[in-house]
Amino acid sequence: PASVALTATAPSDLAWRVIGLVNLYRLLVPLALLGILFLPGPQEVLVTSQPNLFLTTCLVYFFVGVLMVVARRLSWPSVRRVALLNAAVDSVAIAIILYAAGGVASGLGILLVLPVGAMAVLGDNRDAFLIAAIAALAVLVQQIFGFLSGETLVADYTTAGVLGAVLFAVALFVWPIANRLRESEALVRRQEVDLANMAQLSQYIVQHLRESILVVDTSDRIRLINESAAQMLGD
């Protein structure tokens, strides 16, 4: 039986669905933040220490999200690269937004939970921790810059540490889900290979039968013909 070549590391349909949801999230977050920022009211709902940086980062984050949607059409050899690239983009963008909004005290650090959890599902256990580490490091770096610029307090380091611990906890929580999804995906791949092999084996048997076989549909179109029947009919 013929075998079907499968690239185990290539993003599967399930992986692309997860990435598609994250892309949608990536497009909605900047729009929602800008909507809250410019929301008219008696008092500001979202106070930013650096409004120009906040506005610029949200716009860049949105357009990068559009580029990530377009990049779906490219041929990605490894789902690991896709997961790490998405995690890096979200971590850097949200960390800068966090810095421009006054640090972890703004509460916007929660925006990292969904991207970290989604990308951790796509990677193995080691990559899940790496993704959480990238996000936690981005939060810590923005906290250091915020403290050096005098816009955050020393107590915010504790909040940043708690946020980092939450991100690692999210990565740890999705381990069983990720393992189960990988097992299900591997089972589906094996079944696809088995079905392809069975179909090719059946075709081989039909073509090499001595009996002539000709199958037509209701419109008298030939759907199946083996070599014996083709020789008998002359073509």
N, C-alpha and C positions, 0 to 999 in steps of 0.2 A: 504494500500500500504506500501511496505517496504521502509524504509528510508536509505539513504546512508550516512555513517558517514564521515564528513569532518573536517579536522583540520584547523581552520581558521587562525592559526598563522604559519602553516607550509609553507615553501617557495613554491610558485607556479611555473608553467612553465615560466611565465613572469619574476618572480623574478630571476630565474636561468639564463634566457637569459641576464638580466642586469648584473648579477654577472659574467657571462661568458665574456661579453664585457670588464668589469673591469679587469678580470683576463688577458685577452689579452693585455690590456693597461699596466698592471703591469709587463708583460713579455717584452713588447717592450720598455718601458721607460729606464730601466737599460742598455739594449743593445744599444739604441740610444745615451744615455749619454756617455757610454764607447767609442762608435764609434766617437763621437764628440771630446772626450778627446784625443784620440790617432790619430785624423785626421791629416795627414801630411800637412804642409803648411808653408808659410813664418812667420805667427804669430799664436799664440794659439787662437782658437775660444772660448774655455772654460778654464778659469783660475781658478784653485782650490788652496785654502790656505792649505789644508791638503789632498794631492793626495792619500796617503795610505788609509786614512779613507774613502775618496770618492770611491775608487776602491772597498774596502771591503764591504761598504754599498750597492753599486750597485750589487755586486755578491750575497750578502745575500738576498737582495730584490728580485732578480731574482729567487733564489732557494725557497724562501718563496712563491713566486707566483706559482711556480711549485707545491708546497705542497698544496696551496689553490685550485689548479685545481684538484688534487687528492682527496682533502677533499670533493669535490662535490659528491663523491660516498657515503659519510657517511649520516646517517639519522639525519637531523637537525630538532629539534622540533619547532624552532621559527625562523621566518625570521628576527625578531628584533636582535637576537643574531648574525646571519650571517652578517647583515648590520653593527652592531657596531664593530664586529671583523674585518671586512674588512676596515672600516673607521679607526680603531686604527692602523692597520698594515700600511696602506698608509700614515697616518699622521706622525707616528714615522719615517718610512723609508725616506720619502721625507724631513722631518725636519732635519734629520741627513745629508742627501745629501746637503740640503741647507746650513747647518752649515759648512760642509767640502768645499763647493764652495765659501765661503766668505760671507754668509748671504743673506738677501733679495735683496741686490744690484746685485746679480748674475742674478736675474729674474727667477730663477727656481721655485719660489713659485707658479707660474701659474700652475705647475703640479698638484697642489692640487684641482684645480677647478673641473676637471672631476670626480675624485673619490667622492668628497663631493656631487656634484650634483647627481651622480648615486645612491649613498647610501641613500641620502635624499629622493629619489623617493620611496625607499623600506620602509622607516619608516613613522610613523605618524608625525603630525606637531611638537610634542614635541621632538621626536627623530631626526627630521631634524635639529632642533636647537642644539641638543646635539652633533650631528655629526659635525656640523659647529664649535661648541665650542671646540671640541677635536682638530680639525685641527688648529684653531686659537691659541689655547693654545700651541700646538706643535711649531708653528711658533714663538710665543712669548718666549718660553723657549729657543729655539735655538738662538734667538736674545740676550737674557740675557747672555748665555754662550759665545756667540761671542763677546759681549761687554766686559765681564770680562776678556776674553783672549786677548783683544786688537786687535781683527781682524775686528771688525765692529765699526761704528761711532754712535754717539748719534742720528744723523739725521735718521739712519736706523730704529729707533723705530717708526718713523712716517710712513715709508714705510711698516713696519710690521703691524702697526695698520690699514693702508689702505687695506692691503692684507686680514687681518682678517675681515674687514667690507665687502670686496668683497665676501668672503666665506659665510658670513651670508646672503648677498644679493642673492647669488646663491641658498642657501637653501630656502629662502623666495620665489624666483622665481619659484621653482619647486613645490611649494604647490599645485597650481591648477592642474598641470599635475599629481601629485601623487594622489590627490583626485579623479580625473577622472579615472585614471587607477584602483584604488581600487574599484570604483563603477562598472566599466566594468567587473572586475574580479569577484566581488560578483554576478553580473547578470549572468555571465557564469556558476558559481558554482550552482546557483539556477536552471538554465536551465538543467544542468547535473543531478541534483537531480530529477527534474520533468520528464525528459526523462527516467531515471532509474525506477522511480515509475510507469510510464505509461507502460514501457516494462514488468515489473513484474506483473502489473495488467492484461495486455493482456495475459500474459502466464497463469496466474491463471484462467482467464475466459476460455481460450481454453482448459485447462486441465480438467475443471469441466463441460464442455458441455456434454449433453447426446449423441449428435451426434458424430460419430466417424470421426476423422480428421487424414488424413495421407498425408503428403507432401513429394514428392520426387523430386530430381533434374534430369537433363538430363542424368546423369549416373546411375539413379535408386538408388541413395543413399537417405536414409531417412533423411530429414532435420527437420521434425516436426511430432510428433505423440502424441496424447493425451491419457489419461488413458483408455477411452472407446475403442479406436482402438487397444490399446495394449492388453486389455483383450480379444477382439474379435480374435486377431491373436495368442493369447496364450503366448505372451512374450512382 
